[in-house]
Amino acid sequence: MAGRPLIGVSTYLETGVRWGVWELDAVLLPVGYPRLVQRAGGLAALLPPDDPERAAAVLAPLDGLVIAGGPDVEPERYGAPRDPRTGPPAPERDAWELALIGAALAARKPLLGICRGMQLLNVALGGTLVQHVDGHAEVAGVFGSHPVEPVPGTRYAGIVPEKAAVPTYHHQAVDRLGRGVIPSAHAADGTVEAIELPAADGWVLGVQWHPETGEDLRVMEALVRAAATAA
């Protein structure tokens, strides 16, 4: 295991979680995230929620960062009124993960946002979200699949050059792009499915789908390689 880059993955707090005889608050993360990091050649470190002021200190020993999927971003974060179809707010998680993103960008740590993580990256850079799209989460609690088309010349296209089917589950999407953000893949309906920053700003990529539920390791392998180089 020596020499493998250390990749932090954000987790989230859930109340009243049951296992065995216990019902307690718990810090959670679907196992697919750390397993994907491990399969891609990295070491996974789970990051429990903390005071946003500690984000830089938490990030300091890490070689790379993954912001995991999860609930809808609060519309107030991007100056929009709440659509009735937007899910319950998670203000503490928004604040913590926005702080992690800001610290990663400031330190030029390789950063991958997955689903909510991609949306939050766009919001962190001043962008906005569409609060509801149809056809990307057809059955509650079941991942679907659809193809995404890479934008030629982008970082994502260099990782996955062909049109590829991806596991998907989301009902929100990127609307106005944030500062410097480049769209790097689209679904057939035009939904932005991947975003990135120019190479001059470091290794920063967001994907709208859930690679942790599939078999394609290429996106995570690219993050791990970038983290190994930066370590």
TORRO-658099 format. One record per residue: residue in one letter; y, x, z of N, C-alpha, C in turn. Coordinates in steps of 0.05 Angstrom, whole numbers, padded with zeros to 5 digits, always signed. Example, Ala and Ser with C-alpha at 12.3 -4.5 7.8 and 13.67 -1.06 7.14 Angstrom:
// TORRO-658099
A-00114+00264+00156-00090+00246+00156-00066+00264+00156S-00045+00257+00142-00021+00273+00143+00001+00258+00157
END
This chain:
// TORRO-658099
M-00024+00016+00000+00000+00000+00000+00025+00017+00000A+00022+00043+00005+00046+00060+00006+00061+00059-00020G+00087+00058-00018+00104+00058-00041+00110+00031-00053R+00097+00010-00043+00103-00016-00054+00129-00026-00043P+00147-00038-00060+00173-00047-00051+00170-00071-00033L+00188-00073-00014+00189-00094+00006+00207-00117-00004I+00195-00140-00009+00209-00163-00021+00212-00185+00001G+00237-00191+00008+00241-00213+00027+00241-00240+00012V+00230-00260+00025+00229-00287+00014+00240-00306+00035S+00260-00322+00028+00272-00340+00047+00252-00362+00055T+00254-00371+00080+00237-00392+00090+00256-00414+00101Y+00244-00436+00111+00260-00458+00121+00248-00470+00146L+00266-00483+00160+00258-00495+00186+00251-00524+00182E+00227-00532+00192+00219-00560+00193+00213-00568+00221T+00221-00592+00228+00217-00602+00255+00192-00619+00257G+00179-00618+00280+00155-00635+00285+00132-00629+00267V+00126-00604+00262+00103-00596+00246+00078-00597+00263R+00056-00608+00252+00031-00611+00267+00010-00592+00256W-00004-00579+00275-00028-00564+00268-00045-00562+00294G-00070-00567+00291-00088-00568+00315-00077-00588+00335V-00074-00580+00360-00064-00598+00381-00034-00596+00383W-00021-00581+00366+00008-00575+00369+00025-00592+00350E+00049-00599+00360+00070-00610+00344+00096-00597+00352L+00105-00578+00336+00128-00561+00343+00145-00557+00318D+00170-00549+00323+00186-00539+00301+00174-00513+00290A+00176-00509+00264+00163-00486+00251+00180-00476+00228V+00178-00450+00224+00189-00437+00200+00167-00437+00179L+00173-00448+00155+00152-00453+00135+00159-00440+00109L+00138-00435+00094+00140-00426+00066+00113-00431+00053P+00112-00445+00030+00086-00448+00016+00074-00420+00010V+00048-00418+00014+00035-00392+00012+00036-00380-00016G+00042-00396-00036+00043-00386-00063+00065-00364-00066Y+00086-00366-00051+00108-00346-00053+00099-00318-00044P+00090-00315-00020+00082-00288-00012+00058-00278-00029R+00040-00296-00036+00017-00287-00052+00026-00278-00080L+00046-00291-00091+00057-00282-00117+00069-00254-00115V+00085-00250-00094+00096-00223-00089+00074-00202-00087Q+00053-00208-00072+00031-00190-00068+00016-00184-00094R+00010-00206-00108-00004-00202-00134+00012-00186-00154A+00038-00187-00152+00056-00173-00170+00060-00144-00162G+00048-00136-00139+00050-00108-00130+00070-00102-00109G+00082-00123-00096+00101-00119-00075+00090-00125-00048L+00105-00119-00027+00099-00127+00000+00118-00150+00007A+00107-00172+00018+00123-00195+00023+00132-00196+00052A+00158-00201+00057+00169-00204+00083+00183-00231+00085L+00173-00248+00103+00184-00275+00105+00209-00275+00122L+00231-00287+00112+00257-00286+00126+00263-00313+00138P+00261-00315+00165+00267-00340+00178+00297-00345+00177P+00306-00370+00179+00334-00376+00180+00348-00361+00203D+00373-00353+00199+00387-00337+00219+00417-00343+00215D+00433-00331+00232+00462-00334+00230+00471-00321+00204P+00486-00335+00187+00495-00324+00162+00509-00297+00165E+00522-00292+00188+00536-00266+00192+00516-00243+00193R+00490-00249+00197+00470-00228+00199+00456-00222+00172A+00465-00236+00151+00451-00234+00125+00449-00205+00115A+00471-00191+00116+00471-00163+00106+00453-00146+00122A+00452-00150+00148+00434-00133+00165+00405-00140+00159V+00399-00165+00155+00371-00173+00148+00363-00161+00122L+00381-00161+00103+00375-00152+00076+00373-00121+00074A+00386-00107+00092+00388-00078+00090+00361-00063+00086P+00340-00070+00101+00315-00055+00098+00298-00064+00074L+00307-00085+00060+00291-00096+00038+00298-00083+00012D+00279-00084-00007+00283-00073-00034+00289-00094-00054G+00284-00119-00047+00289-00142-00065+00288-00168-00050L+00298-00189-00062+00301-00215-00049+00292-00237-00067V+00277-00257-00056+00270-00282-00070+00282-00305-00053I+00297-00322-00066+00306-00347-00054+00288-00369-00063A+00273-00381-00045+00252-00400-00051+00263-00427-00059G+00245-00444-00070+00252-00471-00076+00253-00488-00051G+00262-00513-00055+00265-00531-00032+00284-00554-00038P+00298-00564-00017+00313-00589-00020+00339-00585-00036D+00351-00607-00043+00375-00607-00059+00398-00592-00045V+00414-00578-00060+00438-00565-00049+00459-00587-00044E+00473-00584-00021+00494-00604-00015+00515-00604-00037P+00521-00627-00048+00542-00629-00070+00569-00619-00060E+00575-00621-00034+00600-00611-00024+00603-00581-00029R+00581-00567-00032+00582-00538-00037+00595-00532-00064Y+00593-00551-00083+00605-00546-00109+00626-00568-00116G+00637-00581-00095+00660-00598-00098+00654-00624-00113A+00630-00635-00110+00623-00660-00123+00617-00682-00103P+00623-00707-00110+00614-00729-00093+00584-00732-00094R+00572-00742-00072+00543-00744-00070+00533-00767-00088D+00514-00761-00106+00500-00781-00121+00479-00794-00102P+00475-00820-00104+00455-00833-00086+00427-00823-00090R+00421-00810-00112+00394-00799-00117+00391-00770-00106T+00413-00758-00096+00411-00732-00084+00397-00734-00057G+00380-00715-00051+00364-00715-00026+00380-00709-00001P+00368-00712+00022+00382-00707+00047+00393-00678+00048P+00416-00674+00062+00428-00648+00063+00412-00629+00081A+00415-00603+00075+00404-00582+00091+00425-00561+00095P+00447-00567+00110+00470-00550+00111+00465-00523+00122E+00447-00521+00143+00442-00495+00154+00427-00477+00134R+00408-00489+00120+00394-00473+00100+00413-00464+00077D+00430-00483+00068+00449-00475+00048+00466-00451+00057A+00476-00453+00081+00494-00431+00091+00479-00405+00093W+00454-00405+00103+00439-00381+00106+00431-00368+00079E+00422-00385+00061+00413-00373+00035+00437-00365+00018L+00459-00379+00020+00483-00370+00006+00492-00343+00017A+00490-00339+00043+00497-00313+00055+00478-00291+00045L+00452-00298+00043+00433-00278+00033+00440-00271+00004I+00446-00291-00012+00453-00286-00040+00478-00268-00042G+00498-00275-00026+00522-00259-00027+00517-00230-00018A+00500-00226+00002+00494-00199+00011+00478-00184-00010A+00460-00197-00023+00444-00184-00044+00462-00176-00068L+00480-00193-00076+00498-00186-00098+00516-00163-00090A+00526-00164-00065+00544-00142-00056+00529-00116-00055A+00504-00116-00047+00488-00091-00044+00473-00084-00069R+00476-00101-00090+00462-00097-00115+00431-00094-00111K+00421-00112-00094+00392-00113-00090+00381-00132-00112P+00358-00125-00124+00346-00143-00143+00341-00171-00130L+00347-00192-00145+00348-00219-00134+00335-00238-00154L+00316-00254-00144+00304-00275-00160+00307-00302-00145G+00319-00321-00159+00321-00348-00148+00301-00366-00162I+00286-00381-00146+00265-00399-00156+00273-00428-00151C+00275-00444-00172+00282-00473-00170+00308-00477-00155R+00307-00487-00130+00331-00489-00114+00346-00463-00112G+00330-00440-00111+00342-00414-00109+00360-00408-00133M+00351-00416-00157+00367-00412-00181+00392-00429-00180Q+00389-00455-00171+00412-00472-00169+00432-00461-00149L+00423-00451-00126+00440-00441-00106+00454-00415-00115L+00441-00399-00131+00453-00376-00143+00477-00384-00161N+00473-00404-00177+00495-00414-00194+00518-00424-00178V+00512-00439-00156+00533-00449-00139+00547-00427-00124A+00533-00406-00116+00545-00383-00102+00566-00370-00120L+00562-00371-00146+00580-00358-00165+00600-00378-00176G+00603-00401-00163+00624-00420-00171+00616-00441-00191G+00590-00443-00197+00581-00463-00216+00575-00490-00203T+00567-00509-00219+00561-00536-00209+00533-00544-00218L+00523-00567-00208+00497-00577-00214+00498-00605-00224V+00479-00612-00241+00474-00640-00248+00456-00651-00226Q+00464-00673-00214+00449-00683-00190+00424-00699-00196H+00420-00706-00221+00395-00719-00228+00389-00716-00258V+00365-00707-00264+00354-00707-00291+00327-00720-00291D+00320-00734-00312+00294-00746-00314+00274-00727-00328G+00249-00731-00323+00228-00718-00339+00219-00691-00329H+00231-00681-00307+00223-00654-00297+00208-00655-00271A+00204-00679-00260+00188-00684-00236+00177-00712-00238E+00157-00715-00254+00148-00742-00262+00132-00756-00240V+00116-00741-00225+00099-00753-00204+00106-00740-00178A+00112-00756-00158+00120-00744-00132+00099-00727-00120G+00106-00702-00113+00087-00684-00101+00068-00671-00120V+00072-00673-00146+00054-00661-00165+00070-00645-00185F+00063-00619-00188+00077-00602-00208+00069-00611-00236G+00089-00613-00253+00084-00618-00281+00085-00592-00297S+00087-00595-00323+00088-00572-00341+00103-00579-00366H+00120-00560-00375+00133-00563-00401+00141-00536-00411P+00146-00533-00437+00153-00507-00448+00182-00500-00444V+00188-00474-00441+00216-00465-00440+00219-00444-00462E+00242-00444-00474+00248-00426-00497+00267-00404-00487P+00260-00378-00489+00278-00357-00480+00302-00354-00500V+00324-00346-00489+00347-00339-00506+00345-00310-00514P+00344-00305-00540+00341-00277-00550+00362-00259-00538G+00354-00234-00531+00372-00214-00522+00377-00215-00492T+00366-00234-00478+00370-00236-00449+00349-00220-00434R+00354-00216-00409+00334-00203-00392+00308-00219-00391Y+00311-00245-00388+00287-00262-00387+00270-00260-00413A+00284-00260-00436+00270-00257-00461+00255-00230-00463G+00266-00210-00450+00252-00184-00449+00227-00185-00432I+00226-00203-00413+00203-00206-00396+00182-00224-00408V+00192-00247-00418+00174-00267-00430+00186-00274-00457P+00178-00260-00478+00192-00263-00504+00185-00289-00519E+00163-00302-00512+00154-00325-00527+00160-00351-00512K+00160-00373-00527+00161-00399-00514+00136-00402-00496A+00140-00410-00471+00118-00411-00452+00119-00436-00436A+00096-00448-00430+00094-00471-00412+00096-00461-00384V+00112-00476-00368+00117-00468-00340+00111-00491-00321P+00103-00485-00296+00100-00507-00276+00127-00516-00265T+00132-00541-00266+00159-00551-00260+00158-00574-00240Y+00179-00575-00223+00183-00598-00205+00211-00597-00195H+00229-00611-00209+00257-00612-00200+00270-00636-00212H+00291-00646-00199+00306-00668-00210+00336-00662-00212Q+00343-00637-00205+00370-00628-00209+00370-00603-00227A+00393-00596-00237+00394-00573-00256+00422-00562-00257V+00425-00538-00269+00451-00526-00273+00468-00542-00292D+00493-00545-00284+00513-00559-00302+00532-00538-00312R+00556-00535-00299+00574-00514-00307+00564-00487-00296L+00563-00467-00313+00554-00441-00305+00574-00427-00287G+00564-00412-00267+00581-00397-00250+00593-00372-00263R+00609-00357-00249+00623-00334-00259+00603-00313-00269G+00605-00306-00294+00588-00285-00306+00559-00294-00312V+00552-00319-00306+00524-00328-00308+00518-00333-00338I+00495-00323-00346+00485-00326-00373+00461-00344-00374P+00460-00365-00390+00435-00380-00393+00415-00364-00409S+00390-00362-00398+00370-00345-00412+00345-00360-00420A+00343-00386-00414+00320-00402-00425+00329-00431-00423H+00317-00448-00440+00323-00476-00441+00297-00492-00445A+00297-00516-00434+00276-00536-00440+00283-00550-00466A+00264-00565-00477+00268-00578-00502+00291-00598-00501D+00297-00609-00477+00319-00628-00475+00346-00615-00470G+00346-00588-00471+00371-00573-00468+00376-00564-00439T+00360-00573-00420+00364-00565-00392+00363-00535-00390V+00382-00523-00375+00381-00494-00370+00358-00488-00352E+00339-00471-00360+00315-00466-00345+00314-00438-00333A+00332-00420-00342+00334-00394-00330+00363-00385-00333I+00373-00370-00313+00399-00358-00314+00397-00329-00304E+00418-00313-00311+00418-00285-00303+00447-00275-00303L+00450-00252-00291+00476-00238-00293+00472-00214-00312P+00494-00204-00324+00492-00181-00342+00480-00157-00327A+00468-00139-00342+00455-00116-00330+00474-00100-00313A+00500-00100-00321+00519-00084-00306+00523-00094-00277D+00515-00119-00272+00517-00131-00245+00492-00128-00229G+00472-00113-00239+00447-00110-00225+00425-00128-00236W+00402-00128-00223+00379-00144-00232+00381-00171-00217V+00390-00192-00231+00394-00218-00220+00384-00239-00239L+00364-00255-00231+00352-00274-00248+00345-00299-00232G+00348-00322-00245+00340-00347-00233+00323-00363-00252V+00301-00375-00242+00284-00392-00259+00282-00419-00246Q+00283-00440-00263+00283-00467-00252+00255-00477-00245W+00235-00464-00255+00207-00472-00250+00196-00457-00226H+00169-00461-00222+00156-00451-00198+00133-00431-00205P+00140-00406-00210+00119-00387-00218+00099-00383-00196E+00105-00389-00171+00086-00385-00149+00063-00405-00150T+00065-00425-00167+00043-00444-00170+00026-00439-00196G+00034-00419-00211+00020-00414-00236+00006-00386-00236E-00002-00378-00260-00017-00353-00263-00001-00331-00277D+00022-00337-00287+00038-00318-00302+00054-00301-00281L+00047-00275-00279+00060-00258-00260+00085-00243-00270R+00091-00247-00296+00110-00229-00308+00138-00229-00295V+00148-00252-00288+00175-00253-00276+00175-00239-00249M+00155-00244-00232+00154-00230-00206+00149-00200-00210E+00131-00193-00229+00126-00165-00234+00152-00151-00242A+00169-00164-00257+00194-00152-00265+00213-00148-00241L+00213-00167-00223+00229-00163-00198+00218-00140-00182V+00192-00139-00179+00180-00117-00163+00186-00090-00176R+00184-00088-00202+00191-00062-00215+00220-00055-00210A+00238-00074-00213+00266-00069-00208+00271-00060-00179A+00257-00073-00160+00259-00066-00132+00248-00038-00126A+00226-00031-00140+00215-00004-00136+00234+00017-00146T+00247+00011-00168+00267+00030-00179+00291+00033-00161A+00299+00011-00149+00323+00011-00132+00317+00022-00104A+00292+00023-00096+00285+00031-00069+00292+00060-00064
END
